[in-house]
Amino acid sequence: METVIYNGWSNCLRLSNQLVDLIIPLDIGLRVMRYGFIGEENEFFEITEDQGMTGGETFRYYGGHRLWHAPEAKPRTYYPDNEPVGLQDHGTFVRLIQPIEKSTGIQKEIDISLSEVSTHVRLVQRLRNTTLWTLHLAPWGLTMMAAGGTAILPMPPRGNHPENLQPVNSLALWAYTDMSDTRFIWGRQYMLVRQDTQIELPLKIGARIPSGWAGYARRGHLLIKRFHDGGLGDYPDLGSNVEVFTNADMLEVETLGPLQTLPPGGEVEHVEDWYLFREVPTPHNDTQVERHILPKILETD
């Protein structure tokens, strides 16, 4: 753990081992701006015009990974997190604490731990209700991935007719999503979403993923996000616990916890585990997912 300068921010925390490093600006946030193999490019997307910026009342995406609260709404979700964050060193993890959001009364925290011997990163993401009234929300972890990759979403196990008469999952589509978009690859067991720098139109899709993982493959690297599926919990956005958004710049892999009713002083946690692998081809169909991606999923169990 060390303090470094990164992209114009002079006060950044760097966590590293022999394989990967993370960089977290402390003058804004909460944000994890970098995750990648040491000496190699960032797996996350960075918004060039936002780098090094601090302060002000305008919301900036910045890039990287952030913690939000769902369901999405303006202005509530888009609180401008442009102020310094607190840092606590707990030995096996660091805790980042955002100042209480003035307009919502929500305080965000993230505990981050990096394995000493692998690429594994654990984020315990926390929302706390500091108001005097009850809040209804869900924790929401959003990661902006660098351009040129493909998101991988596993669907629930398929079955046969007439043995399986009930539906096993649904998809949430946003009004701006075109189902004929060529960035979709519809498989039987997996849905793939390509990021394409030549297509300006945004799209977004959500799904309930009971297997608790989603991936992003790009240039021989594979990032896996693992998360806990809350069973019969009530999820935002028509029951989605994973969502993918993409445009011409980047692709977001998003995970959500179930909706919670938080009393004053109550808090909710949402845990993500990240893993990064080398020499993994980008899949284009179900067969390639099962051949190249599933063995890596098994390594994260």
NORJO-V309115 format. One record per residue. N is the residue number from 1. RES is the residue in one small letter. SS is DSSP state (@ for helix, = for strand, . for the rest). Layout:
n-><N | N>
res-><RES | RES>
ss-><SS | SS>
This chain:
n-><1 | 2 | 3 | 4 | 5 | 6 | 7 | 8 | 9 | 10 | 11 | 12 | 13 | 14 | 15 | 16 | 17 | 18 | 19 | 20 | 21 | 22 | 23 | 24 | 25 | 26 | 27 | 28 | 29 | 30 | 31 | 32 | 33 | 34 | 35 | 36 | 37 | 38 | 39 | 40 | 41 | 42 | 43 | 44 | 45 | 46 | 47 | 48 | 49 | 50 | 51 | 52 | 53 | 54 | 55 | 56 | 57 | 58 | 59 | 60 | 61 | 62 | 63 | 64 | 65 | 66 | 67 | 68 | 69 | 70 | 71 | 72 | 73 | 74 | 75 | 76 | 77 | 78 | 79 | 80 | 81 | 82 | 83 | 84 | 85 | 86 | 87 | 88 | 89 | 90 | 91 | 92 | 93 | 94 | 95 | 96 | 97 | 98 | 99 | 100 | 101 | 102 | 103 | 104 | 105 | 106 | 107 | 108 | 109 | 110 | 111 | 112 | 113 | 114 | 115 | 116 | 117 | 118 | 119 | 120 | 121 | 122 | 123 | 124 | 125 | 126 | 127 | 128 | 129 | 130 | 131 | 132 | 133 | 134 | 135 | 136 | 137 | 138 | 139 | 140 | 141 | 142 | 143 | 144 | 145 | 146 | 147 | 148 | 149 | 150 | 151 | 152 | 153 | 154 | 155 | 156 | 157 | 158 | 159 | 160 | 161 | 162 | 163 | 164 | 165 | 166 | 167 | 168 | 169 | 170 | 171 | 172 | 173 | 174 | 175 | 176 | 177 | 178 | 179 | 180 | 181 | 182 | 183 | 184 | 185 | 186 | 187 | 188 | 189 | 190 | 191 | 192 | 193 | 194 | 195 | 196 | 197 | 198 | 199 | 200 | 201 | 202 | 203 | 204 | 205 | 206 | 207 | 208 | 209 | 210 | 211 | 212 | 213 | 214 | 215 | 216 | 217 | 218 | 219 | 220 | 221 | 222 | 223 | 224 | 225 | 226 | 227 | 228 | 229 | 230 | 231 | 232 | 233 | 234 | 235 | 236 | 237 | 238 | 239 | 240 | 241 | 242 | 243 | 244 | 245 | 246 | 247 | 248 | 249 | 250 | 251 | 252 | 253 | 254 | 255 | 256 | 257 | 258 | 259 | 260 | 261 | 262 | 263 | 264 | 265 | 266 | 267 | 268 | 269 | 270 | 271 | 272 | 273 | 274 | 275 | 276 | 277 | 278 | 279 | 280 | 281 | 282 | 283 | 284 | 285 | 286 | 287 | 288 | 289 | 290 | 291 | 292 | 293 | 294 | 295 | 296 | 297 | 298 | 299 | 300 | 301>
res-><m | e | t | v | i | y | n | g | w | s | n | c | l | r | l | s | n | q | l | v | d | l | i | i | p | l | d | i | g | l | r | v | m | r | y | g | f | i | g | e | e | n | e | f | f | e | i | t | e | d | q | g | m | t | g | g | e | t | f | r | y | y | g | g | h | r | l | w | h | a | p | e | a | k | p | r | t | y | y | p | d | n | e | p | v | g | l | q | d | h | g | t | f | v | r | l | i | q | p | i | e | k | s | t | g | i | q | k | e | i | d | i | s | l | s | e | v | s | t | h | v | r | l | v | q | r | l | r | n | t | t | l | w | t | l | h | l | a | p | w | g | l | t | m | m | a | a | g | g | t | a | i | l | p | m | p | p | r | g | n | h | p | e | n | l | q | p | v | n | s | l | a | l | w | a | y | t | d | m | s | d | t | r | f | i | w | g | r | q | y | m | l | v | r | q | d | t | q | i | e | l | p | l | k | i | g | a | r | i | p | s | g | w | a | g | y | a | r | r | g | h | l | l | i | k | r | f | h | d | g | g | l | g | d | y | p | d | l | g | s | n | v | e | v | f | t | n | a | d | m | l | e | v | e | t | l | g | p | l | q | t | l | p | p | g | g | e | v | e | h | v | e | d | w | y | l | f | r | e | v | p | t | p | h | n | d | t | q | v | e | r | h | i | l | p | k | i | l | e | t | d>
ss-><. | = | = | = | = | = | . | . | = | = | = | = | = | = | = | = | . | . | . | = | = | = | = | = | = | . | . | . | . | . | . | = | . | = | = | = | = | . | . | . | . | . | . | = | . | = | . | @ | @ | @ | . | . | . | . | . | . | . | . | . | . | . | . | = | . | = | = | = | = | = | = | . | . | . | . | . | . | . | . | . | . | . | . | . | . | . | = | = | = | = | . | . | . | . | = | = | = | = | . | . | . | . | . | . | . | . | = | = | = | = | = | = | = | = | = | . | . | . | . | . | . | = | = | = | = | = | = | = | = | = | . | . | . | . | . | = | = | = | = | = | = | = | = | = | = | = | . | . | . | . | = | = | = | = | = | . | . | . | . | . | . | . | . | . | . | . | . | . | . | . | . | = | = | = | . | . | . | . | . | . | . | . | . | . | = | = | = | . | . | . | = | = | = | = | = | . | . | . | . | . | . | . | . | = | = | = | = | = | . | . | . | . | . | = | = | = | = | = | = | . | . | = | = | = | = | = | = | = | . | . | . | . | . | . | . | . | @ | @ | @ | @ | . | . | = | = | = | = | = | . | . | . | . | = | = | = | = | = | = | . | . | . | = | = | = | . | . | . | . | = | = | = | = | = | = | = | = | = | = | = | . | . | . | . | . | . | . | . | @ | @ | @ | @ | @ | @ | @ | @ | @ | @ | @ | @ | @ | @ | . | .>
